[in-house]
Amino acid sequence: MNNLRIQAPMRFFFTVTGTMIWIGIWLTGFAVVNWILYLPAVFFIFAAVTGICPGIIVSNWLFQQKRT
């Protein structure tokens, strides 16, 4: 699991991006925003806090190179 951890620059990127999405949701109104917008906002903050990025894990799983 350690090889799936993200480094500090990516954590910073996810923190800033997730925060901007949450500010946009807040400014628009929590009741007005479609539920799908909450998914990347939650995933970005989760990746920034834990260092585990679900998007990278899924991408690595989907695009594995086959060893011959």
Phi, psi and omega in degrees: 000336180296328180288351178264358180285146179263156183271175185302317180299321178290323177298318178297315179301313180294324178296311181295313182295315178298320178296319179296321178295316179295324176295319177297319177297316181296316181292326179285323182118126184298328181280342185269326186289141177293147184297334184294334180290339178288333183299304179294328179296317178291316181296320180295315179292321176300316179294322180292321183283314186268335185085004179250118183256112180300325180296319179290321179298314180294319179297316178297322179292319181288322187250036177296139175275133180281133179269134179243000000 
